[in-house]
Amino acid sequence: MPQPKVIVVGNEKGGAGKSTLAIHLATALLHGGARVSVLDLDLRQQSMAHFFANRRAWLDANSASAPMPVEHISSAELARASEDEALGRFEQAFGEAEASDFVLIDTPGGDTAVSRAAHGLADLIVTPMNDSFVDFDMLGVVDPVTLELKRPSLYSETVWNSRKIRAANSGRSIDWVVLRNRLAPTEARNRKRVDERVQALSRRVGFRVGPGLRDRVIYRELFPFGLTIADLSPTIKPVAMSLQHVAARQELRALVGSLGLSGAAGDELLAAQ
């Protein structure tokens, strides 16, 4: 059987937009006709699990239809398990998910055994970061006087080790993309400084840099309904439509394109309507 493409959304810092990114990627792939399995490993937030529960409830209440992924693991169940039990449950769930075209894994904002296991299985690791040195600290350490890059961070080393192990075991590489998330609308000195350090670190540890999602209201206001801009249509429009939705759709298209997922996500379904 063909193997699914495994996408891990990872970042050991909370608040970087991992779950927002994961649900948008999932719905874009679903609207492209792909079979998508999702695994939510964020035991505290459980944002992706809540999103798809909201989606199911809203669609039922409004007699509407939209594609759904297959959920293979319960975050609440993992939270009650020991580390060994959690690893065993994750491995079982991942095995069940392999019948899909894509396995999308949302990881917690911290270092856990299950999160490390997920990174080791990835074909694509997507790391969102906000446009600040606070978030860059998760990727690399800078000199406090000169702001020059000193060394990669622990998370960068975790990804590096996952890539080495994956290459040794299967001969396959892991593509790592860092997304500049929630970019400020105007150019600023701090943004330029962060960008220079991100580019320097990308050359050192081997990730690509891509465009993320800006801090748009539409990304937040659709969450309670379990919907994203990929779902909006003449029959599904829980909020008033505006030009912001057109820009957001274009932004999502740029995102999936930078990750090499444009064909799977179905460009025509993400086109502005």
Buried (B, 14 or more C-beta within 10 A) or exposed (E): EEEBBBBBBBBBBEEBBBBBBBBBBBBBBBBBEBBBBBBBBBBEBBBBBBBBEBBBEBBEEEEBEBBBBBBBBBBEEBEEBEEEEBBEBBEEBBEBBBEBBBBBBBBBBEEBEBBBBBBBBBBBBBBBBBBEBEBBBBBBBBEEEEEEBEEBBEBBEBBBEBBEEBEEEEEEEBBBBBBBBBBEEEEEEEBEBBBEBBEEBBEBBBBEBBBBBBBBEBBEEBBEBBBBBBBBEEEBEBBEEEEBBBBBBBBBBBBBBBBBBBEBBBEEBBEEE
